[in-house]
Amino acid sequence: MPRRPADPFSSFNFKLEIAGITVAGFSECTGLNIESNVIDYREGQELITPRKLPGLNKFGNITLKRGITVDKTIFQWRKTITDGDIERKNLSIVLQNEKHDEVVRWNVVNAWPSKYVAPDLKASANEIAIETIEITHEGLERA
C-alpha cells in the first residue's frame, strides 16, 4: 500500500554522515535531544509565584550502535581523542523512507566521540557483536 502524507516514518531506516560523507549504517541511535535549564526568578514586589526563565541549553550525548565490521573509521576518530587531539566534526543523522530517500535530517555541530564500547564476546552466544560509540556535541538542528 502506498504511503499517505500523514503516515509517520519508520525509525529503522537511517544513516550517519560525517562531514557530508556517509560513513556507516547503525542499528540504533539514541540521545537526539535538546534541553534548557529553567531559572526561577522573583523580585520582591511580585506575586509569590516565580517567573520561569530559560537558562543554558544542554544537548544530550548521541549513542550509536552497530554490528562490528572491519571498518575502523569511527574507532580511529575516537583514538585521536585519547591521543590528546580533539578532532571536532559536523555530522548528520539522516532518516530515510522505504525508497531510501532522505525525509528528515538532524545536523550535529562540533561533535567528537567521548566513549567507545567494544562488543561483549561470548563463545556460547549466537548473536551479532555490537560496538557502541557515544558522541558529545555542541548543537543539534533539525533540517
C-alpha positions as CSV (number, residue, x, y, z in Angstrom):
1,M,0.0,0.0,0.0
2,P,1.4,3.4,-0.9
3,R,2.4,5.8,1.9
4,R,-0.1,8.6,2.8
5,P,1.3,12.1,3.5
6,A,0.3,11.9,7.2
7,D,1.8,8.5,7.9
8,P,4.8,8.6,10.3
9,F,8.2,7.3,9.1
10,S,9.7,4.1,10.4
11,S,12.6,4.5,12.8
12,F,14.8,1.7,11.5
13,N,16.0,3.3,8.2
14,F,18.7,5.8,9.0
15,K,22.4,6.5,8.3
16,L,25.3,8.6,9.7
17,E,27.1,11.2,7.6
18,I,30.3,12.8,8.9
19,A,31.4,15.9,7.1
20,G,28.9,15.1,4.3
21,I,30.2,11.6,3.6
22,T,28.1,8.5,4.5
23,V,30.3,6.7,7.0
24,A,28.2,3.9,8.4
25,G,24.8,2.4,8.9
26,F,23.9,1.8,12.5
27,S,21.3,-0.4,14.1
28,E,20.4,2.1,16.9
29,C,20.7,5.8,17.5
30,T,19.5,7.4,20.8
31,G,20.0,10.7,22.5
32,L,18.9,13.2,19.9
33,N,17.7,15.8,22.4
34,I,17.9,19.4,23.5
35,E,17.1,20.7,26.9
36,S,17.1,24.1,28.5
37,N,17.8,24.7,32.2
38,V,15.0,26.5,33.9
39,I,15.8,29.5,36.1
40,D,13.2,30.5,38.8
41,Y,13.3,34.3,39.2
42,R,11.2,36.5,41.5
43,E,11.6,40.1,42.5
44,G,10.5,41.2,46.0
45,Q,7.3,43.1,45.0
46,E,6.0,40.4,42.6
47,L,3.4,37.7,43.4
48,I,4.6,34.6,45.2
49,T,4.9,32.6,42.0
50,P,8.3,33.0,40.4
51,R,8.8,33.6,36.7
52,K,10.4,30.8,34.7
53,L,13.3,31.9,32.5
54,P,15.3,29.9,30.1
55,G,18.9,29.1,31.2
56,L,21.7,27.3,29.4
57,N,20.9,24.9,26.7
58,K,22.1,21.3,27.0
59,F,22.5,18.7,24.3
60,G,22.3,15.0,25.1
61,N,25.1,12.7,24.1
62,I,24.2,10.6,21.0
63,T,24.7,6.9,21.3
64,L,25.2,4.8,18.1
65,K,25.2,1.0,18.0
66,R,26.2,-1.2,15.1
67,G,27.5,-4.6,14.3
68,I,31.2,-4.5,14.3
69,T,32.9,-4.7,10.9
70,V,36.5,-4.3,9.6
71,D,35.9,-0.5,9.1
72,K,37.9,1.3,11.8
73,T,37.0,4.9,10.8
74,I,35.0,5.7,14.0
75,F,37.4,3.9,16.3
76,Q,40.3,5.9,14.8
77,W,38.4,9.1,15.3
78,R,37.9,8.1,19.0
79,K,41.6,7.3,19.2
80,T,42.5,10.9,18.3
81,I,40.8,12.0,21.5
82,T,42.8,9.5,23.7
83,D,45.9,10.7,21.9
84,G,45.1,14.3,23.0
85,D,43.9,15.8,19.8
86,I,40.2,16.6,19.9
87,E,39.0,16.5,16.3
88,R,35.6,18.0,16.2
89,K,33.4,17.3,13.2
90,N,29.9,18.2,12.0
91,L,27.7,15.2,11.3
92,S,24.2,14.3,10.3
93,I,21.8,11.6,11.3
94,V,19.6,11.0,8.2
95,L,16.2,9.3,8.4
96,Q,15.1,7.7,5.1
97,N,11.8,6.4,3.8
98,E,11.2,3.0,2.2
99,K,12.8,4.1,-1.1
100,H,15.9,5.3,0.8
101,D,15.1,8.9,0.1
102,E,16.0,11.4,2.8
103,V,13.0,12.6,4.8
104,V,14.4,14.1,8.0
105,R,18.0,15.2,8.8
106,W,19.4,16.2,12.2
107,N,22.6,18.2,11.9
108,V,25.0,17.9,14.8
109,V,27.6,20.6,15.4
110,N,31.2,20.3,16.8
111,A,30.8,16.6,17.6
112,W,33.5,14.3,19.0
113,P,33.4,10.7,20.2
114,S,33.6,10.7,24.0
115,K,33.1,7.0,24.6
116,Y,33.7,3.7,22.7
117,V,32.5,0.3,23.9
118,A,33.7,-2.8,22.2
119,P,31.3,-5.8,21.9
120,D,30.9,-8.4,24.6
121,L,32.4,-11.6,23.3
122,K,30.9,-15.0,24.4
123,A,31.8,-18.3,22.7
124,S,28.4,-19.7,23.7
125,A,26.3,-16.8,22.3
126,N,24.5,-16.7,19.0
127,E,24.2,-13.0,18.3
128,I,25.9,-10.2,16.4
129,A,28.9,-8.5,18.0
130,I,27.7,-4.9,18.7
131,E,30.0,-1.9,19.2
132,T,28.8,1.4,20.7
133,I,30.1,4.9,20.2
134,E,28.9,7.9,22.2
135,I,29.1,11.3,20.6
136,T,29.3,14.6,22.5
137,H,28.4,17.8,20.7
138,E,27.6,21.5,21.0
139,G,24.4,21.8,18.9
140,L,21.5,19.9,17.3
141,E,19.3,21.2,14.5
142,R,16.5,19.5,12.6
143,A,16.9,20.4,8.9
